[in-house]
Amino acid sequence: MMTNCDPRIEAYMEAVETGKVEASKDVKALMKHVRKCFETEDIYVDQQQLTDYLGLARYFPYDEVFPWQQFVIGLHDCTYWRENGRPRWPDLFCLIGRGAGKDGTIALESTALASEYNGIREYDVDICANNEDQATRPVKDLIAVFESPKFTKKLRRFFSWTKELIVGKKNRAEIKGRTHNPKGKDGLRSGIVIFNEVHQYLNYADIDVFTTGLGKKQHPRRSYYTTDGDVREGPLDDLLETSEGILRNGEPDNGMLPFICKLNCANDVYDEENWPMANPSLPYLPNLLAEIRKEFHEWKKSPFRLPAFMIKRMNIHDVQKEGGV
């Protein structure tokens, strides 16, 4: 047991390492990297902060916070250098299959960092995407939670909100969805910038504008959440290349936590037991599993008509690109 870690984080690591949960070779390599960091570096997990952050999930319509979410939030948002108190992994790259709960994870992370449990005043959360729906969906999900009759009265003690903006009352931190148009974004004072569906970004024009506002607040962070996509030689491929250097070649991670969930090869799709490699939430979501089974049988009959099944559900491109005429 790593005394400077947290039992919830280490439990997920051990499940991956022992094969209790099916994980991609990239996630397995990440476990090895993270364990080495805890064994050789003077870092620690703020366990009370992680407990407080995860405790906010009681206001969400979740049955539970999945082990992989506890792992990611624990390392990205609650792990620090002991010497200076700065985040050990301020940058998160989360490549995960469609349906795993990406928007829900964004919503929970946003609420946690804007809450009084963060402790940094005006730690603004900017959720960015290429279209308005993807940028505002996590915010709308949060507002729906806040306006639930069961919790509204209590949550109004800690947050105020409109249709487009949520504000943490104690720290004055704002949560807002922002579209890809970079015009007028130079005045941002973000604590964290969260990029949703990075695979749609063609270049760095928008990313650069949003991230150059970082550093005005303590503990600046970046989160990149995405499925795979068709755009190549853009930011997504660069993130994958950087991740490979960290996980395969032993390059310094420079604060990047690469959590890459995908099939190891296209043939893995024919064994249902492999599907959690791309979607670690699948063992806990029977309705989603039933839907993916249905899509899988349709894809087998006509893979060229349904390429999104492999790209979005399994985060891998099939080697066959075109069908016969």
N, C-alpha and C positions, 0 to 999 in steps of 0.2 A: 504493500500500500504506500502511495506517495503522500507523505504528511503535509506537503504544501499544496496539494490538489483538493478536490472536493469529491466525496463518495459518489455523487450523482454523475459527475463527469467520468470518473474512473470506472463506474459500473458499465457505462456505454462502451468505453474503451475495451474493457475485458470481454464484453459480449462480442465485439468485433474480432478481437484477437483470438478468441477460443472458437469462433465459428458459430456461436449461439445465434447470431443474426448474420444473414448473408450481406456482404458488403463488397463494393468494388475494390479492385487492387489499389486504386487511388486512395480510398478511405482507409484501407489497411496500412498503406504507406504513411498516411497522416497520423495514425495512431502511434506508429513507431517514432515519427518525428516529434510529436507532442510529448511522448513519454521521455524521450531524450532531453527535451527542453526542461521539463520539470526536474529531471535528475541532475542536470548540469548547470542550470541557471538559478539565480536568486529571484524567483518569482513566486507568486502566491495567488490563490483564489479568495476573493472576499465572499466568504460563504454566507454571511448574513445578507449582503446585497443580493446575491443570487436567490436566496430564499424569498426575499421581498419582491424581486422582479418576477419570479415564477408564481408567486402568490397572487399577482394581479390577474392571472389566468382565470381566477374564480369568477370574474365578471364577464368572461367570454363564453360563448356557447360551445366550449370544448369539453369532451369527456376527460381529457388529460393532456398534459404537455408531454409530447413524445420524447423518448430518450435522446434522439438525435438533436431535438430542439434544445433540450437542457444542455447538451454538450456544446452546441454552437453558441448559445447565449452566454453560457458560463465562461467560455474561453474568450469570446469576442468582447463581451461587455463587463465582465467581472474579474478578469485576470490581470495582474499588475506587476511591474518591476518593483521590488521591495526598496531599492535605492532611491527612486524618484517618484514612485506612485503613478507612473504613466502606464497606459494600457500596454500589455505585452503583444496582443494581436489586434491593433486598431483597425485593420482591414480584413474584411470577410469576403471570400468568393464562394458562393453557394450555388452550385449547379445541381439541380434536382428535378426529378420527373414531374410532369403535369399532374396535379391533384394531390401533391404531397402536403400542401398547406403553406405554400410560399407566402401568400398574402396574409394569412393568419399569423405567421411568424413575424412578418414585417409589422403588423399591427401590434403584436405583443411587445416586440423590441422597441417600437416607437413609444408606446405607453410607458414602458419601464424607464426609458432614458429621459422622458419629459416629466416624470413623476418626482416627488420629493425624495425618493430613495436614491436618486442620482446625486443630488447635492450640489450640482454645478448650475449656477443661476443662468437663465436664458440659454439653456442648451437646446437650441432649435433643431427640430427634426425635419429635414426636407426630403420628401419622397419624390423621386424624379423618374420619368419614363418618356417614351417617344409619343405617346398619345394620352389624352386626358383621362380616359377610363382607367388605364393601368396606373397612372400617377395618383388618381383620387380614390381608387377602389379601396385600398387599405384604410384611408381616412373615413370613407363612407361606412365601412364595416365597423370602425371604432364608434362613429356617431350612432349607428344602430344599436351598438352595445350600451352606450351611455344613455340612450333614450328608452331603454328597456324599463318598464314600470318597476321591475323588481329592484333595480339598482340606481335609478336616476337620482333619487333624493340623496343617497350617500355619495355618489360620484360628484354631485354638484358642490360638495364640500372641498373637492380637490381639483376639479377641472371646470372650465367653462368652454362653451363651443357654439359655433354657428354651423351652417351647412357645409362650409369649406375649411374651417379652422378650429383647432383644438388648442387650448392654452392650459398649462399646468399652473394653478393659482399660486403655489408657494414659490416656485422657481421662475415663473414667467416664461417657461419654455413653450414654444409654439410647434405644433405638428401641422404640416401643410403639404398637399400634393402639388407638384409643379410639372408642367409640360416641358417638352424638349426645346422650345424656343428660348435661346439664351439671352435675348434682348432684355435689358433691364435687370439682369440677375447679378450684376457686379456688386450690389450692396448687401448681399446675403452674409449673415453671420452664423452659419450653421455650426451646430455641435457635431452632428452626423449627417452625411448625405447618403441616402439609400437609393440605389439604382435598381429599378424593377425591369425585368426582361432585357438584360444587356445585349442579348443576341440581335436585337433590332437596331443597335447603334452602328452606323456606317463608318463613323470616324470619332475623333475626340473633341470636336468643337463644343458640343453640349457638356460633355463630362468635364472638360477643362474649366468652363465657366462656373460650373457648380462647385468644383473642388477647390478652386483658387480662393474661395471664401473661408476655407477651413484654416484653423490655426488662431482665429480670433478668440476662440473659447478654449478652455482646458480640455484635454483628452479628445482631440478631434478624431473622428472615426469615419470609415467608409464601408458600406455594405453593397455587394453586388449579388443580386438574386436573379436567377434566370433558368430557363430550360435551354436545350440546344436549339439551333436554328439554321437557316440556310445562308445567312450572311457570313462570308469568309473573309479572312485577312483584315478583320476589324478588331475592335476592343475585346470581343469574346475570345478570338484566337490568341490574342496577346496574353490574356489572363490564363488561358490553358497552357500556353508555352511557359509562362512564369511559374505556374503550378508544377509543371513537369520538372523544371529545374530544381525546385524545392524538394519534391517528393522522390525524384529519380536520381538526380545528380548531386544531391547534398549541398545545393547552393543556399546561402543565407536567406531566410524568409522575409527579412526586412519588414516584419510586422504583418505579413499576409498569412491568413489562415485559409488554405484551399480545401474546401469540403466538396468533393466531386463525386456525385452519385450517378453512375451509368453502368450499362452492361460492359463487361470486359471485351466481348466480341459479339458480332451479330448473331451467331449461332446460339448464344446464351438464351435468346428469347424463347426457344422451343422448350425450355424447362421452366415451369412456373415458379419453382423454388428460387430462381435467379432474379425474379422481377424486383425484389426489395433492394437489389444493388442500385437500381435507378430511383426507386421510391421507398425510402426507409420507413414511411408511414403506413405502407400497404398492409403489414400484419395486423394493424389496429383498425383498418377501415374496410369491413367486409363488403359494403355496398360499392365502394370504389373498385375493389378486387373483382366483383362480379361484372362491373362495366368493362374493365380492362380485359377480362376473359372474352367477353362478347366482341370487343374490338379486335382482339387477337385472332379470333376465328374468321372475322371478316377480312382482316389483313392477309391471312394465309391464302384466302381465295383470290385476292386481288391486291398484292403488295404495291403495285405501281399506282393504283388508284388511291391508296391510303398511306402515303409516305410519312405523314405526320405521326402515325402510331410509333414508328421506330424513333423518329427524331424527337418528338415531344414526350412520349411516354417513357421511352427507354434511353433517351439522350445518346443515341448512336445512329450513325448513318449506315444504311445497308449498302453493301458493296455494289449491288446491282442498281444502276441509276435509271435505266430505261427499259421499257417492255417492248416486246415484239409488236409489229404492226399486224 
